[in-house]
Amino acid sequence: MKSKLLTASAALALVAAPALAQDKLKIGMTFQELNNPYFVSMQEALNEAAASLGAEVVVTDAGHDVAKQLSDVEDMLQQDIDILLLNPTDSAGIEAAVHAAKAAGVTVVAVDANANGPVDTFVGSKNRDAGYMSCKYLGDALGGKGEVAILDGIPVVPILQRVEGCKAALEEFPDIQLVDTQNGRQDRSVALGVVENMIQSHPNLAGLFSVNDGGAMGALAAIQGSGKDIKLTSVDGAPEAVKAITEGGPFIETTAQFPRDQVRVGLAMALAQKWGARVVPKEVPIDVMVVDKENAADFSW
């Protein structure tokens, strides 16, 4: 299933781009990590869009190290990039790089997570909505009662917003008790051990929300190993998670994001800014969508 979430202005910008481009564009994108299918699909979409423009792409992987990301951006500026697409590993820590890029005349668009400083545009998912939708789904699936836990992650703004949305949804169920919140660091192996401990500590645990699908896959293994009936929901829409949902069992829902759309729209906003558009949005929110057993077979990034 392809997303229909591209804004009209973004689509027009991308359509017009090949005709408008004169000098070869150089686009830099720094990712917080590339050891994640979500960001890999984003990079693929960026490469496809850049190829249609005849643009050169420089991509770096910060590996969740803000010092490396700062250094990576400095290297990109030395290479005279025209556009910086920034997926920050630390919104505050990357501010110096944003200022440096703007001082060099580079258009800066933050993608997926916003950054402090004079960013031209931020394009990201409605993360609070995603957390809310997943936990509302979980509460409904539990019949509005029982003990639940949250598998948290790295404290960047999108993750914080997902947890905030989840808690807002759970508060709508008076007979649901949030009994534990622990950090699985959005990592399968870490999450596996964390959730095993959760299950031992809370023998009546009935539901679990994971802030991303990487952690959810570790949580799924822990739940299956326990033999208990614990319902699991998450955020992302990763292929592995979607497959697990189609197979039935504990993993019942993921609220999908659209990483390809985010980077396409982000690039379109950067091009509009660079080519002198009078009005470019400061923020472009991208919708999210519930994926469960009813529609999982037809969904893909």
DADAUR-V53432 format. One record per backbone hydrogen bond with DSSP energy under -1.0 kcal/mol. CO is the residue of the C=O (numbers start at 1). NH is the residue of the N-H. Records with the same first field share a line. If there is no record, write none. Layout:
BEGIN
CO=NH / NH
END
This chain:
BEGIN
7=11
8=12
9=13
10=14
11=15
12=16
13=17
16=20
17=21
25=56
26=82 / 83
27=58
28=85
29=60
30=87
31=62
32=64
36=40
37=41
38=42
39=43
40=44
41=45
42=46
43=47
44=48
45=49
46=50
47=51
48=52
50=55
56=27
58=29
60=31
62=65
65=69
66=70
67=71
68=72
69=73
70=74
71=75
72=76
73=77
74=78
75=79
76=81
77=80
82=107
83=28
84=109
85=30
86=111
90=94
91=116
92=95
94=98
95=99
96=100
97=101
98=102
99=103
100=104
101=106
102=105
107=84
108=120 / 121
109=86
110=123
111=113
117=119
121=110
122=284
123=112
124=286
125=127
126=130
127=131
128=132
129=133
130=134
131=135
132=136
133=137
134=138
135=139
136=140
137=141
138=142
139=144
140=143
146=177
147=206 / 207
148=179
149=209
150=182
151=211
152=184
154=156
156=160
157=161
158=162
159=163
160=164
161=165
162=166
163=167
164=168
165=169
166=170
167=171
169=172
170=173
173=176
175=146
177=148
180=150
182=152
184=187
187=191
188=192
189=193
190=194
191=195
192=196
193=197
194=198
195=199
196=200
197=201
198=202
202=205
206=231
207=149
208=233
209=151
212=216
213=217
214=218
215=219
216=220
217=221
218=222
219=223
220=224
221=225
222=226
223=227
228=230
231=208
232=252 / 253
233=210
234=255
236=257
238=242
239=243
240=244
241=245
242=246
243=247
245=248
250=232
253=234
254=291
255=236
256=289
258=262
259=263
260=264
261=265
262=266
263=267
264=268
265=269
266=270
267=271
268=272
269=273
270=274
271=275
272=277
273=276
282=122
284=124
286=126
289=256
291=254
292=296
295=298
296=299
END
